[in-house]
Amino acid sequence: MKIRWMTAPVRSLAALSLVVVSACATARPGQAETSEPPAITHVENAGNYAVQDRFGEDPVSYGVHWDSLALEADEAGNETTISGTAYIRSCDCEPNMRPVMFLFNGGPGASSSPLHFALGPSRRNRQGEETTFADNQDTLLRVADLVFVDPVETGFSRSASPDGESRFLGVEGDVEAVAAFIDHWLEAHDRSGAPVFITGQSYGGYRLANMVPRLGELDVRGLVMVSPALDMGGSNGDAGHVFALPTMAATAWRFGKSSIDAESEPEAWENARVFAESDYLVALQRGDFLEEADKLTIAEKVAGMTGLPTALVLEADLRVGTQDFLENVLADENQLVSRLNTAVTQEKRPPANPDRPDGANDPSLGLGRSNKIISDDIGAYLERLTGLTRDDGYRSLNLDANFAWDWRRSGKRPVFSFDATPSLAQFLEQNEDARLLVFGGYRDLAVTILETQYALSHAGLPQDRVKFEKMVSGHSPFDEEALRAPFAEAIHDFIVTAQDQEEDQ
C-alpha cells in the first residue's frame, strides 16, 4: 500500500476561495514528511483488480483510489474535507482521451453509496446482517473511469466542527465543494483534458444543475440526472397536486384500488395525467369560485382514481397531500406506502423517531432512531481495496446534515428561487456538444415524473439534446432487479454515443 501526496493548482472557479491544507487520511508507517500543504490526500494499495461486465468479452482490469480534498481548516487546524472513491481502468489508452464520470447522490446528506454499488465494479449484496461484494456486471467501467463523490458530512468526508456545522452544508457551499473536488481530482490525476460526464441523483440533480456554471473549461460531454429535483419550488401550490395525481392514481391502480381501466402502470399514469392537466387543473385554478356541484364531481373523480374516500378528498379541498395518500390508500390493510417507491409497503406502526419529518421515516430509508446510517461494511470494503483505514465510520446517510442545510443564496439573485433549470439551460446553450439524459420513475412520489417532465419542458432546453427515460421504478431505478441492466445500458449507450459524435466532428 502506498500513500502519495499530490498537489494541484486551483484553476479559476467562479466564487471559489479554498484554503488548501493537509488532508485527513490515516497516515501509515513510512509516510514521507512534506512541508508543502497537499491539495489531495491520495490513498491506494497499488492492487490490480478485474471485473467481468456484460458490455464486452474480456474482463476489465482496474485500480482503486480514495482521494480527500481539504477545503478549509479552523484555527485549531481541524479540517473540512470532501472525498471520493475512484475506479481507473488499467489499459494502454491515452488518459486524456478516456472519459471520466463523476457521480453523487442527493439528500442532501446522502453519500454516493447507492450509485457506487449500482454502477461501480462491485455490487453490494445485503442479506440480513451479512453483506457480500461481488462483480457488478452492470458497471460502466469499460466506457469510463468512475469517481464516486461523497459531499461534506457523508461517507468519510467531514466538517471541521465536531458538531457537524459547516458553510459547505448549504446550496452554494455544497456546489463549491463538489466542483472543487472534481477540478482538483482531474488536475491531480493528470486528466484535465479528458472528456467528462457527471451524474447526480435526486438533490444531486439540483446540485449538478447549480454546479454547471462552475465547470469552466472542462470538456463536459454529458450530464445524467436520476430522479432530479430540478425546481423544488415548482411543486408548491396547486402545481404540486397536479404533478402528484398521476403517480397516486398509478399506485392505486397497481394495488387494485383505482377505477382506471388500464393494462399497465404507465397506461394508468397517462390516463390520470390527461385528467390532471385538464379538468383537475382547471378546478384547482378556480379556487373558491368553483361551484359546489363541480367540486363534488372532481372529488369523486379523484377519489375513484386514487382509491381514497370522496370525503377525504373534499376535506382536503381537492388537494390531497402526499403523506395523506401514503397513509390512506391501503388503510384497509393497515399498510403504509413508501414515498420513494410506492411498490414498497410496511405495516403501520409508530415511527422509529417521531421527532423527524414523515418523509424521514419512509419505509424505503430503513432508518432507526438515529439520523445516521453508518455502514461499516463499506468502510471495510474500501480498506480492503485501497488500504484506507478510518475509525469514524462510513456515513451512508446523514440526516443531521440534511436538517442543518442552508437553502439561502448569498445575494446572487434578486429573486429567491429553488429553480436550477436556468443554469442548466444556459450551460447547454453554451456547450453545443453536451447532452442531457434524465431518468424518472412511475413509482416515485418524492420527485414525480410529471414534475420532472414539466421542468424539462419549461426551461428552454435544447430538446434535441435531452432524453427523458421513464421507468417503472421508484426514486432509484437500480433498486429494481429487472431494471439494473436497462438503467446501466442507457447510460452506457449515452457515453458511447457522445464519444462517437465527438470523433465524427
Order of alpha helices (4+ residues) and beta strands (2+ residues): beta-beta-beta-beta-beta-beta-alpha-beta-beta-beta-alpha-beta-alpha-beta-alpha-alpha-alpha-alpha-alpha-alpha-beta-beta-beta-alpha-beta-alpha-alpha-beta-alpha-beta-alpha
